[in-house]
Amino acid sequence: MPTEPGYLKLLRSGELKRRVEAAYELLSLCDVCGWHCRVDRRAGKLGVCKTGVRAKVSSYGPHFGEEAPLRGWRGSGTIFFTRCNLKCQYCQNYDISQTDAGGEVEPEELAAIMLDLQERGCHNINFVSPSHVAAQILTATFIAAQAGLRIPLVYNTGGYDSLEMLRLLDGVIDIYMPDMKYADPDIARKYSKILNYPRVNQAAVKEMHRQVGDLMLDDRGLAVRGLLVRHLVLPNDLAGTREIMRFLAEEVSPHTYVNIMDQYHPYYRADRYPELNRPITRQEYEKAMRVAREAGLHRFDRRRRLVWF
């Protein structure tokens, strides 16, 4: 069981500073997410995420709606970043993910936010939609760790992440929480305007698990390290739940902690797609749970009506 977050060890060895420098080099020919836009963000060029050298924060604070091992009793310290590298046509947070809402922050300001969330008693720092600003997060972590940050870091991502950036995060991020949205690349392209999502997503999830392993909880039930996967059930089985659960059980780990989410509602532009323009049914959700168990998975989030099997 880890006794302290991994980034503190990297700080003491000097490796964390080297990672910061290497991450900013990636911004010069941007490779920080699955798009590999190859634009020079340090020179003011913008890629798909429309974000430059500074991160934009929409809001932050203790969040009590996250998975049970993250929220605990004092909340998960969430930081919502503006923009996202996916363009999901049904996104419930589209006012953040698809707009320029929020303000630019310097790394020192982001570090101060992290320290404030720790001071407020949050169990962890939860970076929401971090993929396109991972370099800035690394810098803020370096600053905050020197100033007393001591709680785990959660990388709460849509799952379209680059291996180059993930390798720089190895030992820095304690808990990876990726989405696995789609099993079919054509469906991903239609509804999230993203290329080769299953290939990029599966490679990223395997790398995340290599780094942190299965989710580990302390004696209070709080997550301290590991992988937690989210999967949103879509109407008409558009997400490909069976294939994703089989991938997790067979190619990642049958002990993967999975949140199979039932909250889909047709937000944003979903009304343009008749097949997406309704909530899921109870039967669709129960089928998703069944195929997960049939695949061999047995760890599910407790915050809904799910239990450990």
Backbone torsions as a table, in degrees:
resi	resn	phi	psi	omega
1	MET	NA	123.9	179.5
2	PRO	-61.0	137.7	178.6
3	THR	-96.4	-14.5	178.1
4	GLU	-153.4	157.0	177.7
5	PRO	-60.4	147.0	-176.3
6	GLY	-63.1	-28.8	-175.9
7	TYR	-65.3	-22.3	179.6
8	LEU	-70.1	-37.8	175.9
9	LYS	-64.3	-42.1	178.5
10	LEU	-66.2	-33.8	177.0
11	LEU	-63.3	-46.9	-177.4
12	ARG	-65.0	-33.3	-177.8
13	SER	-82.7	-11.3	-175.3
14	GLY	88.0	-5.3	-177.7
15	GLU	-69.5	-31.4	-178.7
16	LEU	-63.3	-39.7	177.5
17	LYS	-62.9	-40.7	178.4
18	ARG	-63.7	-38.2	179.6
19	ARG	-64.0	-40.2	178.2
20	VAL	-59.1	-47.3	-178.9
21	GLU	-63.3	-41.8	179.8
22	ALA	-66.7	-37.2	179.8
23	ALA	-65.1	-40.0	179.3
24	TYR	-69.4	-26.9	173.9
25	GLU	-64.6	-36.0	177.4
26	LEU	-62.1	-30.7	179.2
27	LEU	-67.3	-22.2	-178.8
28	SER	-70.9	-25.7	174.7
29	LEU	-142.5	76.7	-153.4
30	CYS	-55.3	118.7	177.2
31	ASP	-127.6	23.2	-169.5
32	VAL	-80.9	-11.4	175.8
33	CYS	-139.6	-176.0	-173.4
34	GLY	-66.9	-13.3	178.9
35	TRP	-74.2	-30.9	-176.8
36	HIS	49.2	55.1	-175.1
37	CYS	-62.7	-29.9	178.0
38	ARG	64.2	29.2	174.5
39	VAL	-97.2	157.5	-179.7
40	ASP	-91.6	90.7	-179.4
41	ARG	-68.3	-26.8	178.7
42	ARG	-69.7	-19.3	177.2
43	ALA	-100.0	9.7	176.5
44	GLY	93.8	2.2	178.0
45	LYS	-77.2	147.3	-177.4
46	LEU	-118.5	137.6	175.3
47	GLY	-102.5	-152.2	-176.2
48	VAL	-58.7	-37.9	-176.0
49	CYS	-76.0	-10.9	178.8
50	LYS	55.8	34.1	-179.9
51	THR	-122.2	133.4	-177.7
52	GLY	-90.2	-136.7	-175.2
53	VAL	-83.5	-14.3	177.5
54	ARG	-108.0	140.0	174.4
55	ALA	-74.3	152.2	173.3
56	LYS	-113.4	127.8	179.4
57	VAL	-107.0	127.3	177.6
58	SER	-83.4	-46.9	-179.7
59	SER	-165.2	168.5	175.6
60	TYR	-156.1	159.6	178.0
61	GLY	157.4	173.1	175.8
62	PRO	-64.9	134.4	-177.0
63	HIS	-121.1	126.2	-177.3
64	PHE	-107.9	12.6	179.4
65	GLY	-105.6	6.2	-179.6
66	GLU	-82.3	178.6	179.3
67	GLU	-59.5	150.6	-174.0
68	ALA	-52.9	-44.0	-178.7
69	PRO	-68.9	-14.6	178.8
70	LEU	-95.6	-43.5	-173.1
71	ARG	-77.7	-30.7	-179.3
72	GLY	50.3	-134.2	179.4
73	TRP	-116.8	-6.3	178.3
74	ARG	-117.2	2.2	175.1
75	GLY	91.1	156.6	173.9
76	SER	-92.7	131.5	-176.0
77	GLY	-79.9	84.6	-172.8
78	THR	-84.0	139.6	172.5
79	ILE	-123.6	114.0	-177.6
80	PHE	-92.6	118.1	178.4
81	PHE	-92.6	137.8	176.5
82	THR	-69.6	147.2	-178.1
83	ARG	74.4	161.7	-179.1
84	CYS	-152.5	152.3	179.1
85	ASN	-88.9	5.3	168.7
86	LEU	-113.4	157.8	179.1
87	LYS	-126.6	59.7	-177.2
88	CYS	-63.1	126.1	-173.9
89	GLN	-74.8	-4.4	-179.5
90	TYR	-122.5	18.2	-172.4
91	CYS	-61.5	128.3	179.2
92	GLN	-77.4	-15.9	178.1
93	ASN	-110.7	33.3	-174.2
94	TYR	-60.9	-26.1	179.5
95	ASP	-68.3	-17.1	174.3
96	ILE	-101.8	-49.5	-170.0
97	SER	-73.5	-24.0	-174.4
98	GLN	-116.7	14.4	-178.9
99	THR	-134.3	178.0	176.9
100	ASP	-98.9	21.9	178.5
101	ALA	-57.8	146.5	-179.9
102	GLY	102.5	179.5	-177.1
103	GLY	-128.2	150.1	176.5
104	GLU	-67.3	143.9	178.3
105	VAL	-129.5	143.2	170.5
106	GLU	-77.1	158.6	178.6
107	PRO	-54.7	-36.1	178.6
108	GLU	-63.6	-36.6	178.1
109	GLU	-69.8	-40.3	177.8
110	LEU	-64.8	-40.4	176.0
111	ALA	-61.1	-40.4	179.1
112	ALA	-63.9	-36.7	176.2
113	ILE	-62.9	-44.1	179.8
114	MET	-60.5	-44.5	179.9
115	LEU	-67.0	-35.3	177.2
116	ASP	-64.2	-42.5	178.8
117	LEU	-64.5	-37.7	175.4
118	GLN	-64.1	-43.8	-179.5
119	GLU	-62.7	-31.0	179.9
120	ARG	-79.4	-0.6	173.8
121	GLY	95.8	5.8	-179.5
122	CYS	-60.7	147.8	-176.8
123	HIS	-78.8	-20.1	-176.2
124	ASN	-160.7	169.4	171.7
125	ILE	-105.6	122.6	-170.9
126	ASN	-115.7	103.5	-179.5
127	PHE	-85.3	113.8	-176.5
128	VAL	-98.9	124.9	-174.0
129	SER	58.1	61.8	-173.8
130	PRO	-94.2	-9.9	-165.5
131	SER	-56.1	-42.3	-174.7
132	HIS	-81.1	-9.0	179.5
133	VAL	-124.9	29.2	-177.8
134	ALA	-64.0	-34.9	178.4
135	ALA	-64.0	-42.5	178.8
136	GLN	-66.4	-35.8	176.9
137	ILE	-64.6	-41.9	177.7
138	LEU	-59.2	-44.9	179.9
139	THR	-62.6	-45.3	179.8
140	ALA	-63.6	-37.0	177.8
141	THR	-63.3	-42.3	177.6
142	PHE	-58.6	-43.7	-179.8
143	ILE	-69.2	-46.2	-176.5
144	ALA	-67.3	-37.3	-179.9
145	ALA	-63.8	-36.8	177.1
146	GLN	-67.0	-25.6	-177.0
147	ALA	-97.0	5.1	173.9
148	GLY	116.3	8.1	177.1
149	LEU	-65.2	134.4	-174.5
150	ARG	-141.2	7.3	-176.1
151	ILE	-107.4	159.0	-175.7
152	PRO	-62.6	153.2	176.9
153	LEU	-106.3	133.2	179.9
154	VAL	-112.6	127.6	179.7
155	TYR	-103.5	97.2	-170.3
156	ASN	-99.2	91.7	-165.0
157	THR	-121.4	152.8	173.0
158	GLY	-69.7	-7.5	173.2
159	GLY	90.0	8.9	178.2
160	TYR	-104.8	72.8	-170.8
161	ASP	-114.8	150.0	178.9
162	SER	-88.9	144.2	177.4
163	LEU	-65.9	-32.7	179.4
164	GLU	-58.8	-46.5	-178.6
165	MET	-73.7	-39.1	179.6
166	LEU	-60.5	-36.8	179.3
167	ARG	-66.3	-29.7	175.4
168	LEU	-74.7	-21.5	178.6
169	LEU	-87.8	-6.3	-178.9
170	ASP	-59.6	121.5	-178.2
171	GLY	89.1	-11.7	178.1
172	VAL	-94.3	-50.1	179.9
173	ILE	-83.1	131.1	-179.9
174	ASP	-90.3	-39.1	-175.5
175	ILE	-130.3	118.4	174.0
176	TYR	-95.7	131.9	179.0
177	MET	-130.4	76.9	179.7
178	PRO	-86.6	149.9	163.9
179	ASP	-76.0	149.4	161.2
180	MET	-122.6	99.5	-168.2
181	LYS	-89.8	-37.8	-171.0
182	TYR	-142.8	148.9	172.2
183	ALA	-102.2	-13.3	-175.5
184	ASP	-117.4	125.6	-177.3
185	PRO	-66.1	-31.8	-179.7
186	ASP	-70.6	-38.2	176.9
187	ILE	-67.0	-40.5	177.4
188	ALA	-61.2	-40.5	-179.8
189	ARG	-67.5	-38.2	-177.9
190	LYS	-68.3	-44.9	-170.6
191	TYR	-100.7	-15.2	177.4
192	SER	-128.4	4.6	174.5
193	LYS	54.1	42.4	-174.2
194	ILE	-125.5	146.2	-176.7
195	LEU	-98.8	136.3	172.0
196	ASN	53.6	37.3	-174.2
197	TYR	-57.1	-49.8	-176.6
198	PRO	-59.2	-41.1	-178.9
199	ARG	-64.6	-48.7	-179.7
200	VAL	-65.1	-44.6	-177.4
201	ASN	-63.5	-46.0	-178.1
202	GLN	-66.5	-39.5	176.9
203	ALA	-63.6	-40.3	179.9
204	ALA	-65.5	-45.1	-178.7
205	VAL	-63.6	-39.3	177.5
206	LYS	-64.5	-39.5	177.7
207	GLU	-66.8	-41.4	177.7
208	MET	-58.9	-46.1	-179.9
209	HIS	-65.8	-36.7	177.0
210	ARG	-58.4	-38.7	-177.4
211	GLN	-73.7	-44.3	-168.9
212	VAL	-117.8	-13.9	178.9
213	GLY	73.1	-166.1	178.8
214	ASP	-68.6	155.0	-177.5
215	LEU	-62.5	129.8	178.2
216	MET	-111.8	135.0	179.0
217	LEU	-114.2	147.1	175.1
218	ASP	-84.3	-175.4	-175.4
219	ASP	-71.7	-4.8	174.9
220	ARG	-99.9	-0.4	-179.1
221	GLY	86.3	11.9	180.0
222	LEU	-92.2	140.2	177.0
223	ALA	-69.6	133.6	177.6
224	VAL	-118.4	-25.0	-178.8
225	ARG	-168.1	148.8	172.1
226	GLY	126.8	-172.5	-175.5
227	LEU	-106.1	132.8	174.0
228	LEU	-130.6	118.8	-174.8
229	VAL	-103.1	136.8	173.5
230	ARG	-107.4	138.8	175.9
231	HIS	-137.6	117.5	179.4
232	LEU	-90.3	119.7	177.3
233	VAL	-72.8	126.8	179.7
234	LEU	-105.6	157.0	176.3
235	PRO	-59.4	150.5	173.4
236	ASN	59.6	26.8	177.6
237	ASP	55.4	34.4	-178.2
238	LEU	-69.2	-21.7	-179.5
239	ALA	-78.0	-20.4	-177.2
240	GLY	74.0	49.1	-172.7
241	THR	-58.5	-44.4	-177.5
242	ARG	-58.3	-45.8	-178.2
243	GLU	-65.3	-38.8	-179.9
244	ILE	-67.9	-43.2	179.3
245	MET	-65.2	-38.0	177.5
246	ARG	-65.2	-41.7	177.1
247	PHE	-58.7	-47.6	-178.7
248	LEU	-61.1	-46.4	-176.4
249	ALA	-68.6	-37.5	-172.7
250	GLU	-95.0	-31.0	-173.5
251	GLU	-113.8	-11.1	176.1
252	VAL	-113.2	-77.6	177.1
253	SER	-169.7	137.0	174.7
254	PRO	-67.7	-11.5	178.6
255	HIS	-94.9	11.3	177.7
256	THR	-60.0	132.4	177.2
257	TYR	-84.3	119.3	-172.8
258	VAL	-121.9	134.5	169.0
259	ASN	-105.2	104.2	176.1
260	ILE	-89.1	107.7	-166.6
261	MET	-92.9	137.5	-175.9
262	ASP	-110.4	12.9	-169.8
263	GLN	-93.9	15.2	-177.5
264	TYR	-59.1	130.4	170.3
265	HIS	-138.5	151.0	-175.0
266	PRO	-77.6	79.9	177.3
267	TYR	-87.4	173.7	170.1
268	TYR	58.0	-113.2	-175.4
269	ARG	-105.7	17.4	-176.1
270	ALA	-61.9	-23.9	-179.7
271	ASP	-68.6	-9.5	175.7
272	ARG	-80.7	-9.7	-175.8
273	TYR	-124.8	100.6	-176.0
274	PRO	-53.1	-35.0	-178.1
275	GLU	-71.8	-14.7	177.7
276	LEU	-106.3	-6.4	-168.0
277	ASN	-88.7	50.1	174.1
278	ARG	-163.5	155.6	171.4
279	PRO	-67.0	164.7	174.4
280	ILE	-77.7	159.3	178.0
281	THR	-92.1	162.9	175.3
282	ARG	-59.1	-38.3	-179.2
283	GLN	-64.9	-38.5	178.4
284	GLU	-64.9	-39.6	179.4
285	TYR	-69.3	-43.4	179.6
286	GLU	-63.0	-34.5	176.4
287	LYS	-65.7	-41.3	178.5
288	ALA	-60.6	-42.8	177.6
289	MET	-63.9	-39.3	-178.2
290	ARG	-65.8	-44.5	-177.9
291	VAL	-69.3	-27.9	175.7
292	ALA	-66.3	-44.4	178.4
293	ARG	-66.2	-40.0	179.4
294	GLU	-63.7	-30.6	178.8
295	ALA	-72.4	-18.9	179.1
296	GLY	111.8	3.4	178.1
297	LEU	-80.5	149.8	-175.7
298	HIS	-145.3	1.2	179.7
299	ARG	-113.0	116.4	-177.0
300	PHE	-128.5	156.4	-177.9
301	ASP	-65.7	137.0	-178.1
302	ARG	-81.1	-14.2	-168.5
303	ARG	-73.2	-17.5	173.8
304	ARG	-98.3	-137.9	-179.5
305	ARG	-101.5	22.3	-175.9
306	LEU	-96.7	154.2	-178.0
307	VAL	-134.1	174.6	172.0
308	TRP	-80.7	131.1	-179.3
309	PHE	-98.8	NA	NA
